[in-house]
Amino acid sequence: MRHVRRLLPAQQKRAIKLAALRDCGRRCVYCAAPLDYEHATLDHVQPLAKGGADAPGNVVAACPPCNRLKADMLPVEFFMRYPWAGSNFIHHARAVHRALKRQARRAVSLAFAGVPAAA
């Protein structure tokens, strides 16, 4: 059975984007670049393609290059490959679920220690 993605009404999407920008201090949660509304994109930390929810605790503001770089990687995969992004995520993503922050801390620690991620 094919999964049909529901589109958010424009006003609701705008409110979510403004809240995500506010919660991250108007910075990309991955590279910490300053963001404005026109250039910010919404990123699902736990990708929709891999079971993530379209919920405020899973949506963050990211710059377009970081959003494309992350694509549909799981947080652990992304932060193991790019530990600098995980470090920034821990600092700037203030309104995400605690479990996502724990995953980020663990992945960054393992990446900097040179330990491969457990499958």
C-alpha distances in whole Angstrom, upper triangle without the diagonal:
4,7,9,13,15,19,22,25,28,30,28,27,31,31,29,30,34,33,32,35,37,36,37,40,39,38,35,34,34,37,39,40,41,38,39,36,36,35,33,29,27,25,23,25,22,19,16,14,16,15,18,19,20,23,27,27,25,26,29,31,31,33,31,32,31,28,27,29,27,24,21,23,23,27,28,28,29,32,33,33,35,37,38,35,35,38,38,35,37,39,38,34,36,33,30,29,32,30,29,33,33,31,33,36,35,34,37,39,38,38,41,42,41,39,35,32,31,28
4,6,10,13,16,19,22,24,27,25,24,27,29,26,27,31,31,29,32,35,34,34,37,36,35,32,32,31,34,36,37,38,35,35,33,32,32,30,26,24,22,20,23,20,17,14,12,14,14,16,17,18,21,25,26,23,23,26,28,28,30,28,29,28,25,24,26,24,21,18,21,22,25,27,26,27,30,31,31,32,35,36,33,33,36,36,32,35,37,35,32,34,31,28,28,31,29,27,31,32,30,31,35,34,32,35,38,37,36,40,41,39,38,34,31,31,27
4,6,9,13,16,19,21,24,22,20,24,25,23,24,28,27,26,29,31,30,30,34,32,32,29,28,29,32,33,34,35,32,32,30,29,29,27,23,21,19,17,19,17,14,11,10,12,11,13,13,14,17,21,22,19,20,23,25,25,27,25,27,26,22,22,24,22,19,16,19,19,22,25,24,25,28,29,29,30,32,34,30,30,33,33,29,31,34,32,29,30,27,25,24,28,26,24,28,29,27,28,32,32,30,33,35,34,34,37,39,38,36,33,30,29,26
4,6,9,13,16,18,21,19,18,21,23,21,22,26,26,24,27,30,29,30,33,31,31,29,28,29,32,33,33,34,31,30,28,27,27,25,21,19,19,17,20,18,15,11,11,14,13,14,14,13,17,20,22,19,19,22,24,25,26,24,26,26,22,22,25,22,19,17,20,21,24,26,26,26,29,31,31,31,33,34,31,31,34,33,30,32,34,32,28,30,27,25,25,28,27,25,29,31,29,29,33,33,32,34,37,36,36,39,41,40,38,35,32,32,29
4,6,10,13,15,18,16,14,18,19,17,18,22,22,21,23,26,25,26,29,27,27,25,25,25,28,29,30,30,27,27,24,24,24,21,18,16,15,14,17,15,13,9,10,13,12,12,11,10,14,17,19,16,16,19,20,21,23,21,24,23,19,20,22,20,17,15,19,19,21,24,24,24,26,29,29,29,31,31,28,28,31,30,26,29,31,28,25,27,24,22,22,26,25,23,26,28,26,27,31,31,30,32,35,34,34,37,39,38,37,34,31,31,29
4,6,9,12,15,13,12,16,17,15,17,20,20,20,22,25,24,25,28,27,27,25,25,26,29,30,30,30,26,26,23,23,23,21,18,16,16,15,18,17,15,11,13,16,14,14,12,10,13,16,18,16,15,19,20,21,23,22,25,24,20,21,24,22,19,18,21,21,23,26,27,26,28,31,31,31,32,33,29,29,32,30,27,29,31,28,25,26,23,22,22,26,25,24,27,29,28,28,32,33,31,33,36,36,36,39,41,40,39,37,33,34,31
4,7,9,12,10,9,13,14,13,14,17,18,18,20,22,23,24,26,24,25,23,24,25,28,28,28,27,24,23,20,19,20,18,15,14,15,14,18,18,16,13,15,18,17,15,13,10,13,15,18,16,15,17,18,20,21,20,23,23,19,20,23,22,19,18,22,22,24,27,27,26,28,31,31,30,32,32,28,29,31,29,26,29,30,27,24,25,22,22,23,26,26,24,27,30,28,28,32,33,32,33,37,37,36,39,41,41,40,37,34,35,33
4,6,8,6,6,9,11,10,12,14,15,15,18,20,20,21,24,22,23,22,22,24,27,27,27,26,22,21,17,18,19,17,15,13,14,14,18,18,16,14,17,19,18,16,13,10,11,13,16,15,13,16,17,19,20,20,23,23,19,21,24,22,20,20,23,23,24,27,28,26,28,32,31,30,32,32,28,28,30,28,25,28,28,25,22,23,20,20,21,25,25,23,26,29,28,28,31,33,32,33,36,37,36,38,41,41,40,38,35,36,34
4,6,5,6,9,10,11,12,14,16,17,18,20,21,23,25,23,25,24,25,27,29,28,28,26,23,21,17,18,20,18,16,15,17,17,21,22,20,18,20,23,22,19,17,13,14,15,19,18,16,18,18,21,22,22,25,25,22,23,27,25,23,23,26,26,27,31,31,30,31,35,34,33,35,34,30,31,33,30,28,30,30,27,24,25,22,22,24,28,28,27,29,32,31,31,34,36,35,36,39,40,39,41,44,44,43,41,38,39,38
4,6,5,6,9,10,10,12,14,15,16,18,20,21,23,20,22,22,23,25,27,26,25,24,20,18,14,14,16,15,14,13,17,18,21,22,21,19,22,24,23,21,18,15,16,16,19,19,16,17,17,19,20,19,23,23,20,22,26,24,23,23,26,27,27,31,31,29,31,34,34,32,34,33,29,30,32,29,27,29,29,26,24,24,22,22,24,28,29,27,29,32,31,31,34,36,35,35,39,40,39,41,44,44,43,42,39,40,39
4,5,5,6,9,10,11,12,14,15,16,18,20,21,19,22,22,23,26,27,26,26,23,20,18,14,15,17,16,15,14,18,19,22,23,22,21,24,26,25,22,19,15,15,15,19,19,16,17,17,19,21,21,25,25,22,24,27,26,25,25,28,28,28,32,33,30,32,35,35,33,34,33,30,30,32,29,27,29,28,25,23,23,20,22,24,27,29,27,28,32,32,31,34,36,35,36,39,40,39,41,44,44,44,43,40,41,40
4,5,5,6,9,10,11,12,14,15,16,19,20,19,21,21,21,24,26,25,25,23,20,18,15,16,18,16,15,13,16,16,19,20,20,18,21,23,21,19,16,12,12,11,15,16,13,15,15,18,20,21,24,23,21,23,26,24,23,23,26,25,25,29,30,28,29,33,33,31,32,31,28,28,30,27,24,26,26,23,20,21,18,18,20,24,25,24,25,29,28,28,31,33,32,33,36,38,37,39,42,42,41,40,37,38,37
4,5,5,6,9,10,10,12,14,15,17,18,17,18,18,19,21,23,22,22,20,17,15,12,13,15,13,11,9,12,13,16,18,17,16,19,21,20,17,14,11,11,11,14,14,11,12,12,15,17,17,20,20,17,19,22,21,20,20,23,23,23,26,27,25,26,30,30,28,29,28,25,25,27,24,22,24,24,21,19,19,17,17,19,23,24,22,24,27,27,26,29,31,30,31,34,35,34,36,39,39,39,37,34,36,35
4,5,5,6,9,10,11,12,14,16,17,15,17,17,18,21,22,21,20,18,15,13,9,11,13,11,11,10,14,15,18,20,20,19,22,24,23,20,18,14,14,13,16,16,13,13,12,15,16,17,20,20,18,20,23,22,21,22,25,25,24,28,29,26,28,31,31,29,30,29,25,26,27,24,22,24,24,20,19,19,17,18,21,24,26,24,25,28,28,27,30,32,31,31,35,36,35,37,40,40,40,39,36,38,37
4,5,5,6,9,10,11,12,14,15,14,17,17,18,21,23,21,21,19,16,14,11,14,15,13,13,11,15,16,18,20,20,19,23,24,23,20,17,13,12,11,14,15,12,13,12,16,18,19,22,22,19,22,25,23,23,23,25,25,24,28,29,27,28,31,31,29,30,29,25,26,27,24,21,23,23,19,17,17,15,16,19,22,24,22,23,27,27,26,29,31,31,31,34,36,35,36,39,40,40,39,36,37,37
4,6,5,6,9,10,10,12,14,13,15,15,15,18,20,19,20,18,15,14,11,14,15,12,11,9,11,12,14,16,16,16,20,21,20,16,14,10,9,7,11,11,8,9,10,13,16,17,20,19,17,20,22,20,20,20,22,21,21,24,25,23,24,28,28,26,27,26,22,22,24,21,18,20,20,17,14,14,12,13,16,19,21,19,20,23,23,22,25,28,27,27,31,32,31,33,36,36,36,35,32,34,33
4,5,5,6,9,10,11,12,11,12,12,13,16,18,17,16,15,11,11,8,10,11,8,8,7,10,12,14,17,17,17,20,21,21,17,15,12,12,10,12,12,9,8,7,10,12,14,17,16,14,17,20,18,18,19,21,21,20,24,25,22,23,27,26,24,25,24,20,21,22,19,17,19,19,15,14,14,13,14,17,20,22,19,20,24,23,22,25,27,27,26,30,31,30,32,35,35,35,34,32,33,33
4,5,5,6,9,10,11,9,12,13,14,17,19,17,16,14,11,10,7,11,12,10,11,10,13,15,17,20,20,20,24,25,24,20,18,15,14,11,14,15,11,10,9,12,14,16,19,18,17,20,22,21,22,23,24,24,23,26,27,25,25,29,29,26,27,25,22,22,23,20,18,20,19,15,14,14,13,15,18,21,23,21,21,25,25,24,26,29,28,28,31,33,32,33,36,37,37,37,34,36,36
4,5,5,6,9,10,10,12,13,13,17,19,17,17,15,13,12,11,14,15,12,12,11,13,14,15,18,19,19,23,24,22,19,17,14,12,9,11,12,10,9,9,13,15,18,21,19,18,21,23,21,22,22,23,23,21,24,26,24,24,27,28,26,26,24,21,21,21,18,16,18,17,13,12,11,9,12,15,18,20,18,18,22,23,21,24,27,26,26,29,31,30,32,34,36,36,35,32,34,34
4,5,5,6,9,8,10,10,10,13,15,14,15,13,11,11,10,13,13,10,10,8,10,11,12,15,16,17,20,21,20,17,15,13,11,8,9,10,7,5,5,9,12,15,17,15,14,18,19,17,18,19,20,19,17,21,22,20,20,24,24,22,22,20,17,17,18,15,13,15,14,11,9,9,8,10,13,16,18,15,16,19,20,18,21,23,23,23,26,28,27,28,31,32,32,31,29,31,31
4,6,5,6,5,7,8,9,13,14,12,12,10,8,8,8,11,11,8,9,9,11,14,15,18,19,20,23,24,24,20,19,16,15,12,13,13,10,8,6,9,11,14,16,15,14,18,19,18,19,21,22,21,19,23,24,21,21,25,25,22,22,20,17,18,18,15,13,15,14,10,10,11,10,12,16,18,21,18,18,21,22,20,22,25,24,23,27,29,28,28,32,33,33,33,31,33,33
4,6,5,6,9,11,12,15,16,14,14,12,10,10,10,14,14,12,13,13,15,16,17,20,21,22,26,26,25,22,20,18,16,12,13,15,12,10,9,12,14,17,20,18,18,22,23,21,23,24,24,24,21,25,26,23,23,27,27,24,24,22,19,19,19,16,15,16,14,10,10,10,10,13,16,18,21,19,18,22,23,21,22,26,26,25,27,30,29,30,33,34,34,34,32,34,35
4,6,8,9,11,10,14,15,13,14,13,12,13,13,17,16,13,14,12,13,14,14,17,19,21,24,24,23,19,18,16,14,10,11,12,10,8,9,12,15,18,20,18,17,21,22,20,22,22,22,21,19,22,24,21,20,24,25,22,21,20,17,17,17,14,12,13,11,8,7,6,6,9,13,14,17,15,14,18,19,17,19,22,22,22,24,27,26,27,30,31,31,31,29,31,32
4,5,6,7,6,10,12,9,11,10,10,12,12,16,14,11,12,12,12,14,13,17,19,21,24,24,23,20,19,18,16,12,12,13,11,8,7,9,12,15,17,15,15,19,19,17,20,21,21,20,17,20,22,19,18,21,22,19,18,16,14,14,14,10,9,10,9,5,5,6,8,10,14,15,17,15,14,17,18,16,17,21,20,19,22,24,24,24,27,29,29,29,27,29,30
4,5,9,9,12,13,9,10,9,9,10,12,15,15,12,14,14,15,17,17,21,22,24,27,27,27,23,23,21,19,16,16,16,14,11,10,11,13,17,18,17,17,21,21,20,22,24,24,23,20,23,25,22,21,24,25,21,20,18,16,16,15,12,12,13,10,7,9,9,11,13,17,18,21,18,17,20,21,19,20,23,23,22,24,27,26,26,29,31,32,32,30,33,34
4,7,9,12,12,9,9,6,5,7,9,12,11,9,11,12,14,17,17,21,22,23,26,27,27,23,22,20,19,16,17,17,14,10,8,9,10,14,16,15,15,19,19,19,21,23,23,23,21,24,25,21,21,25,24,21,21,18,16,17,17,13,13,15,13,9,10,12,13,15,19,20,23,20,19,22,23,20,22,25,24,23,26,28,27,27,30,32,33,33,31,33,34
4,6,9,8,5,5,4,5,8,11,13,11,9,11,12,13,16,15,19,20,22,25,25,26,22,22,21,20,17,17,16,14,10,7,7,8,12,13,12,13,16,16,16,19,21,21,21,18,21,22,18,18,21,21,18,17,15,12,14,14,10,10,13,11,7,9,11,13,15,18,20,21,18,17,21,21,18,19,23,21,20,23,25,23,24,27,28,29,29,28,31,31
4,5,6,5,5,6,6,10,11,13,10,8,9,10,10,13,13,16,17,20,22,22,23,20,20,19,18,16,16,15,12,8,6,4,5,9,10,8,9,13,13,12,15,17,17,18,15,18,18,15,15,18,18,14,15,12,10,12,12,8,8,12,11,8,9,12,13,14,17,19,20,16,16,19,19,15,18,21,19,18,21,23,21,21,25,26,27,26,25,28,28
4,6,6,8,10,10,13,14,16,14,11,11,11,10,12,10,14,15,18,20,20,21,18,18,17,17,14,13,12,11,7,6,6,8,12,12,9,10,13,13,12,14,16,15,15,12,15,16,13,12,16,16,13,13,11,8,9,9,6,5,8,8,5,6,9,11,11,14,15,16,13,12,15,15,12,14,17,16,14,18,20,18,19,22,23,24,24,22,25,25
4,6,8,11,12,15,17,18,15,12,12,12,10,12,11,14,15,18,20,20,21,18,19,19,19,17,16,14,13,10,9,7,8,11,10,7,9,11,10,9,13,14,13,14,11,13,14,10,9,13,12,9,10,8,4,7,8,5,5,9,9,8,9,12,14,13,16,17,17,14,13,16,14,11,13,16,14,12,16,18,16,16,20,20,21,21,20,23,23
4,6,9,11,14,16,17,14,12,13,14,13,16,14,18,19,22,23,23,25,22,23,22,22,20,19,18,16,13,11,8,8,11,9,7,10,13,11,11,15,17,16,17,15,16,16,13,12,15,14,10,11,8,6,9,9,6,8,11,11,10,11,15,17,17,20,20,21,17,16,19,18,14,16,18,16,14,18,19,17,17,21,21,23,23,22,25,26
4,6,9,12,15,16,14,12,13,15,14,17,16,19,20,23,25,25,26,23,24,23,22,20,19,18,16,12,10,9,9,12,12,10,13,15,14,15,18,20,19,20,17,19,19,16,15,18,17,14,13,10,9,11,10,6,8,11,9,7,10,13,16,16,19,20,21,18,16,19,19,15,17,20,18,16,19,21,19,19,23,24,25,26,25,28,29
4,6,10,13,14,11,10,13,14,15,18,17,21,22,24,26,27,28,25,25,24,24,21,21,20,17,14,11,9,7,11,11,10,12,15,15,15,18,21,21,22,19,21,22,18,17,20,19,16,16,13,11,14,13,10,12,15,13,11,13,16,18,19,22,23,24,21,20,23,22,19,20,23,22,19,23,25,22,22,26,26,28,28,27,31,31
4,7,10,12,10,9,12,14,16,19,19,23,23,25,28,28,29,26,26,24,23,21,21,20,17,14,11,10,9,12,13,13,14,17,17,18,20,23,23,24,22,24,25,21,20,24,23,19,19,16,15,17,16,12,14,16,14,11,14,16,18,19,23,24,26,22,21,25,24,21,23,26,25,22,26,28,26,25,29,30,32,32,31,34,34
4,7,8,6,6,9,12,14,17,18,21,21,23,25,27,27,24,24,21,21,18,19,19,15,12,8,8,7,10,12,12,13,16,17,17,19,21,22,23,21,24,25,21,21,24,23,20,21,18,16,18,18,14,15,17,16,12,14,16,17,18,22,24,25,22,21,25,25,22,24,27,25,24,27,29,27,27,31,32,33,33,31,34,34
4,6,6,6,10,12,15,18,20,23,23,24,27,28,29,25,24,22,22,19,21,20,16,14,10,10,9,12,14,15,15,18,19,20,21,23,25,26,24,27,27,24,24,28,27,24,25,22,19,21,22,18,18,21,19,15,16,18,18,20,24,26,28,24,24,28,28,25,27,30,29,27,31,33,31,31,35,35,36,36,34,37,37
4,6,5,8,10,14,17,19,22,22,22,25,27,27,24,22,19,19,17,19,19,15,13,9,11,10,12,15,16,15,18,20,20,20,23,24,25,24,27,28,24,25,29,28,25,26,24,21,23,23,20,19,22,20,17,17,18,18,19,23,26,27,24,24,28,28,26,28,31,30,29,32,34,32,33,36,37,38,37,35,37,37
4,6,8,11,15,18,20,23,22,23,25,27,28,25,24,21,21,20,22,21,17,15,12,12,10,11,14,16,15,17,19,20,20,22,24,26,25,29,28,25,26,30,28,26,27,25,22,24,25,21,21,24,23,19,19,21,21,22,26,28,30,26,27,30,30,27,30,33,31,30,34,35,33,34,38,38,39,38,36,38,38
4,7,10,13,16,18,21,20,22,23,25,26,23,23,20,21,19,21,20,16,14,10,9,7,7,10,12,12,13,16,17,17,20,22,23,22,26,25,22,23,26,25,22,24,21,19,21,22,19,18,22,21,17,18,20,20,21,24,27,28,24,25,28,27,25,27,30,28,27,31,32,30,31,34,34,35,34,33,35,35
4,7,10,13,15,18,17,19,21,23,23,20,20,17,18,16,17,16,12,10,6,6,5,7,10,10,10,12,14,15,15,18,19,20,19,23,23,19,20,24,23,20,22,19,16,19,20,16,15,19,18,14,14,17,17,17,21,23,24,21,21,25,24,22,24,27,25,24,28,29,27,28,32,32,33,32,30,33,32
4,6,10,12,15,14,15,17,19,20,17,17,14,15,14,16,14,10,8,6,5,6,6,10,9,7,10,13,12,12,14,16,18,17,21,20,17,19,22,21,19,21,19,16,18,20,17,15,19,19,15,14,17,16,16,19,22,22,19,20,23,22,20,23,26,24,23,27,28,26,28,31,31,31,30,28,30,30
4,7,9,12,11,12,15,16,17,14,13,10,11,11,12,10,6,6,5,6,8,9,12,11,8,11,13,12,12,13,15,16,15,19,19,16,18,21,21,19,20,19,16,17,19,16,14,17,18,14,12,15,14,13,16,19,19,16,18,21,20,18,22,24,22,22,26,27,25,27,30,30,30,29,27,28,28
4,6,9,8,10,12,13,14,11,11,10,11,11,11,8,6,5,6,6,9,9,11,9,6,9,11,9,9,10,11,12,11,15,15,13,14,18,18,16,18,17,13,14,17,15,12,15,16,14,11,14,13,12,14,17,17,13,15,18,17,15,19,21,19,19,23,24,22,24,27,27,27,25,23,25,24
4,5,5,7,10,10,10,7,8,7,9,9,9,6,5,7,9,10,13,13,15,12,9,12,13,10,10,9,10,10,10,13,14,13,14,17,18,17,18,18,15,15,17,16,13,15,17,15,12,14,13,10,12,15,14,11,14,16,15,14,18,19,18,19,22,23,22,24,27,27,26,24,21,23,22
4,6,9,11,10,11,8,9,10,10,10,9,5,6,7,10,10,13,14,15,12,10,13,12,9,10,9,9,7,6,10,11,10,11,14,15,14,15,16,12,11,14,13,10,12,15,13,10,13,12,9,10,12,11,8,10,13,11,10,14,15,14,15,18,19,18,21,23,23,22,21,18,19,19
4,7,9,7,7,5,7,9,10,12,10,6,8,10,13,14,17,17,18,15,12,14,14,11,11,8,8,6,6,10,11,11,12,15,16,16,17,18,15,14,17,17,13,15,18,17,13,15,14,10,10,13,11,8,11,13,11,12,15,16,14,17,19,19,19,22,24,24,22,20,17,18,17
4,5,5,7,5,8,9,11,13,12,9,9,11,14,14,16,16,16,14,11,12,13,10,8,5,7,7,9,12,12,11,14,16,16,17,18,20,16,16,19,19,16,18,20,19,16,18,17,13,14,16,15,12,15,17,14,15,18,19,17,19,22,22,21,24,26,25,24,22,19,20,18
4,5,5,4,6,7,10,13,13,10,10,13,16,16,18,17,19,17,14,15,16,13,11,8,10,10,12,15,15,15,18,20,20,21,22,23,20,19,23,22,19,21,23,22,18,20,18,15,15,18,17,15,18,20,17,18,22,22,20,23,26,25,25,28,30,29,28,25,22,22,20
4,6,7,10,11,14,17,17,13,14,16,18,18,20,18,19,18,14,14,16,13,10,7,9,10,13,15,15,15,18,20,19,21,23,24,21,21,24,24,21,23,26,24,21,23,21,18,18,21,19,17,20,21,19,19,23,23,21,23,26,25,25,28,30,28,27,24,21,21,19
4,6,9,12,14,17,16,12,14,17,19,19,21,20,21,18,16,16,16,13,11,8,9,8,11,13,12,14,16,18,18,19,21,23,20,19,23,23,20,21,25,23,20,22,21,17,17,19,16,14,18,19,16,17,21,20,18,21,24,23,22,26,27,26,24,21,18,18,15
4,7,10,12,15,14,11,13,16,19,20,23,22,23,21,18,19,19,16,14,11,12,10,12,14,15,16,18,20,21,22,23,25,22,21,24,24,20,22,25,24,20,22,19,16,15,17,15,14,18,18,16,18,21,21,20,23,25,24,24,28,29,28,26,24,20,20,17
4,7,9,11,10,7,10,13,16,17,20,20,21,18,15,17,18,14,13,10,11,9,11,14,15,15,17,19,20,21,21,23,19,18,21,21,17,19,22,20,17,18,16,13,12,15,13,11,15,16,14,16,19,19,18,21,24,23,23,26,28,28,26,24,20,20,19
4,5,9,9,7,9,12,15,17,20,20,22,20,17,19,20,17,16,13,15,13,14,17,18,18,19,22,23,23,24,25,21,20,23,22,18,20,22,20,17,18,15,12,11,15,14,13,16,18,17,18,21,22,21,23,26,26,26,29,31,31,29,27,24,24,22
4,7,9,7,7,11,13,16,19,19,21,19,16,18,20,17,16,14,16,15,16,19,20,19,21,24,24,24,25,25,22,21,24,22,19,20,22,20,16,17,14,12,13,16,16,15,17,20,19,19,23,24,23,25,28,28,28,31,33,33,32,30,26,27,25
4,6,5,6,10,13,16,19,20,22,20,17,20,22,18,18,16,18,16,16,19,21,20,21,24,25,25,25,25,21,20,23,21,18,19,20,18,14,15,11,10,10,14,14,13,16,18,18,19,22,23,23,24,27,28,28,30,32,33,32,30,27,27,26
4,5,5,8,11,14,18,19,22,19,17,20,21,19,19,18,19,17,16,20,22,20,21,24,25,24,24,24,20,19,21,19,16,17,18,15,12,11,8,7,9,13,14,13,14,17,18,18,20,22,22,23,26,27,27,29,32,32,32,30,27,28,28
4,6,8,12,14,18,20,22,19,17,20,21,18,18,17,17,15,14,17,19,18,18,21,23,22,21,21,18,17,18,17,13,14,15,13,10,9,6,4,5,9,10,9,11,14,14,14,17,19,19,20,23,24,24,26,28,29,28,27,24,25,25
4,7,10,12,16,17,19,16,14,17,18,14,15,13,14,12,11,14,16,15,16,19,20,19,19,20,16,15,17,16,12,14,16,14,10,11,9,6,7,10,10,8,11,14,13,13,16,18,18,19,22,23,23,25,27,28,27,25,22,23,22
4,7,10,13,14,17,14,12,15,16,13,14,13,14,13,12,16,17,16,16,20,21,19,20,19,16,15,17,15,12,14,16,13,10,11,9,7,10,13,14,11,13,16,16,15,18,20,19,20,23,24,24,26,28,29,28,27,24,25,25
4,6,10,12,14,12,10,14,15,12,14,14,15,14,12,16,17,15,15,19,19,17,18,17,13,13,15,12,10,12,13,10,7,9,8,8,11,14,15,12,12,16,16,14,17,19,18,19,22,23,22,24,27,27,27,26,24,26,26
4,7,10,12,10,9,13,14,13,14,15,16,16,15,18,19,16,16,20,20,17,18,17,13,14,15,12,10,13,13,10,9,11,11,11,15,17,18,15,15,19,18,16,19,22,20,20,23,25,24,25,28,28,29,28,26,28,28
4,6,8,6,6,10,11,10,12,14,14,15,14,17,17,14,15,18,17,15,16,14,11,13,14,11,10,14,14,11,10,13,14,13,17,19,19,16,16,19,18,16,19,21,19,19,22,24,22,23,26,26,27,26,24,27,27
4,6,6,6,9,10,11,12,15,16,18,16,19,19,15,16,20,18,15,17,15,12,15,16,13,13,16,16,13,13,17,17,17,20,22,23,19,19,23,21,19,21,24,21,20,24,25,23,24,28,27,29,28,26,29,29
4,6,5,6,9,10,10,14,15,17,17,20,19,15,17,20,18,16,18,17,14,17,19,16,15,19,19,17,16,20,20,19,22,25,25,21,22,25,23,20,23,25,23,22,26,27,24,26,29,28,29,28,27,29,29
4,5,5,6,9,10,14,14,17,16,19,17,14,16,18,16,13,16,15,12,15,17,15,15,19,19,17,17,21,22,21,23,25,25,21,22,24,22,20,22,24,21,20,24,25,22,23,26,26,27,26,25,28,27
4,5,5,6,8,12,12,14,13,15,14,11,12,15,13,11,13,12,9,12,14,12,12,15,16,14,14,18,19,17,20,22,21,17,18,21,19,16,19,20,18,17,21,21,19,20,23,23,24,23,21,24,24
4,5,5,6,9,10,12,12,15,14,11,13,16,14,13,15,14,11,13,16,14,13,16,17,15,14,18,18,16,19,21,20,17,18,21,18,16,20,21,18,18,22,23,20,22,25,25,25,24,22,24,24
4,5,5,9,10,13,14,16,14,12,14,17,14,13,16,16,13,16,18,17,16,20,21,19,18,21,22,20,22,24,23,19,21,23,21,19,22,23,20,20,24,24,21,23,26,25,26,24,22,25,24
4,6,9,9,12,12,14,12,9,11,13,11,10,13,13,10,13,16,15,14,18,19,18,17,21,22,20,22,23,22,18,19,21,19,16,20,20,17,17,21,20,17,20,23,21,22,20,19,22,21
4,6,6,8,9,11,9,6,9,12,10,9,12,13,10,11,15,14,12,16,18,16,15,19,19,17,18,20,19,15,16,18,15,14,17,18,15,15,19,19,16,19,22,20,21,19,17,19,19
4,6,9,10,13,11,9,13,14,13,13,16,17,13,15,18,17,16,19,21,19,18,21,21,18,20,22,20,17,19,21,18,16,20,21,18,19,22,21,19,22,25,23,23,21,19,21,20
4,7,9,12,10,9,13,14,13,14,17,18,15,16,19,19,16,19,22,20,18,21,20,17,18,20,18,15,18,19,16,16,19,20,17,18,22,21,19,23,25,23,23,20,18,19,17
4,6,8,6,6,9,11,10,11,14,16,13,13,17,17,15,17,20,19,17,20,20,17,17,19,16,13,16,17,13,13,17,16,13,15,18,17,16,19,21,20,19,16,14,15,14
4,6,5,6,9,10,11,12,13,16,13,12,16,16,14,15,19,18,16,19,18,15,14,15,13,10,13,13,10,10,14,13,11,14,16,16,15,18,20,19,18,15,12,13,12
4,6,5,6,8,10,10,11,13,10,8,12,13,10,12,15,15,13,15,15,12,12,13,11,7,9,10,7,7,11,11,8,10,14,13,13,16,18,17,16,15,12,14,13
4,6,5,6,8,10,10,13,11,9,12,14,12,13,16,17,15,18,18,15,14,14,11,9,10,10,6,6,9,8,6,9,11,10,10,13,15,14,13,11,8,10,10
4,6,5,6,9,10,13,11,10,14,15,14,15,19,19,17,20,21,18,18,18,15,12,14,14,10,10,13,11,8,10,13,11,10,14,15,14,13,10,8,10,10
4,6,5,6,8,10,8,8,12,12,11,13,16,16,15,18,19,16,17,17,15,12,13,14,11,9,12,12,9,10,13,12,10,13,16,15,15,13,11,14,14
4,5,5,5,8,6,5,8,10,9,10,13,14,14,17,18,15,16,16,14,11,11,12,9,6,9,9,6,6,10,10,8,10,13,13,13,12,10,13,15
4,6,6,9,9,8,11,13,13,14,17,18,17,20,21,19,19,18,16,14,14,13,10,9,10,9,5,6,9,7,5,9,10,9,9,8,7,11,12
4,6,9,9,9,12,14,14,15,18,19,18,22,23,20,21,21,19,16,16,17,13,12,13,13,9,9,12,10,7,10,13,11,11,10,10,13,14
4,5,6,7,9,10,11,13,15,16,16,19,21,19,20,20,19,16,15,16,14,11,12,13,10,8,12,11,8,10,13,12,14,13,13,16,18
4,5,5,6,9,10,11,13,14,15,18,20,18,19,18,17,15,13,14,12,9,10,10,8,5,8,9,6,7,11,11,12,13,12,16,18
4,5,5,6,9,10,11,12,14,17,19,18,20,19,19,16,14,16,14,11,11,13,11,8,11,12,10,10,13,14,16,16,16,20,22
4,5,5,6,9,10,10,11,14,17,15,17,17,17,13,12,14,13,9,11,13,11,9,12,14,11,12,16,16,17,17,16,20,21
4,5,5,6,9,10,10,13,15,13,15,14,14,11,9,11,9,6,7,9,8,6,9,11,10,11,14,15,15,16,14,17,19
4,5,5,7,9,10,13,15,14,16,15,15,13,10,12,12,8,8,11,10,7,9,12,11,11,14,15,17,18,17,20,22
4,5,5,6,8,11,14,13,16,15,16,13,11,14,13,10,11,14,13,10,13,16,14,14,17,19,20,21,20,23,24
4,5,5,5,9,11,10,12,12,13,10,8,11,11,7,9,12,12,10,13,15,14,15,18,19,20,20,18,21,22
4,6,6,8,11,10,11,10,12,9,6,9,10,7,7,11,11,9,12,15,14,15,17,19,19,20,18,21,22
4,6,7,11,11,14,13,15,13,10,12,14,11,10,14,14,12,14,18,17,17,20,22,22,23,22,24,26
4,6,9,10,13,13,15,13,11,14,15,12,13,17,16,15,17,20,19,19,22,24,25,25,24,26,27
4,6,6,9,10,12,10,8,12,13,11,12,16,16,15,17,20,19,20,23,24,25,25,22,24,25
4,6,9,9,12,11,9,13,14,13,14,17,18,17,19,22,22,22,25,27,27,27,25,26,27
4,7,9,12,10,10,13,15,14,15,18,19,19,21,24,24,25,27,29,28,28,25,27,27
4,6,8,7,7,11,12,11,13,16,16,17,19,21,21,23,25,26,26,25,22,23,24
4,5,5,7,9,10,11,13,15,16,17,19,21,21,23,25,26,25,24,21,22,22
4,5,5,6,9,10,11,12,14,15,17,18,20,21,23,24,23,23,20,20,21
4,5,5,6,9,10,11,12,14,15,17,18,20,21,22,21,20,17,17,18
4,5,5,6,9,10,11,12,14,15,16,18,20,21,20,19,16,17,17
4,5,5,6,9,10,11,12,14,15,16,18,20,19,19,16,18,19
4,5,5,6,9,10,11,12,14,16,17,18,17,17,14,15,17
4,6,5,6,9,10,11,12,14,15,16,15,14,11,12,14
4,5,5,6,8,10,10,12,14,15,14,14,12,14,16
4,6,5,6,9,10,11,12,14,14,15,13,15,17
4,6,5,6,9,10,11,12,11,12,10,11,14
4,5,5,6,9,10,10,9,9,8,10,12
4,5,5,6,8,10,10,11,10,13,16
4,6,5,6,9,9,11,11,13,16
4,6,5,6,5,7,7,10,13
4,5,5,6,7,8,12,14
4,5,8,10,12,15,18
4,6,9,11,14,17
4,7,9,12,15
4,6,9,12
4,7,9
4,6
4
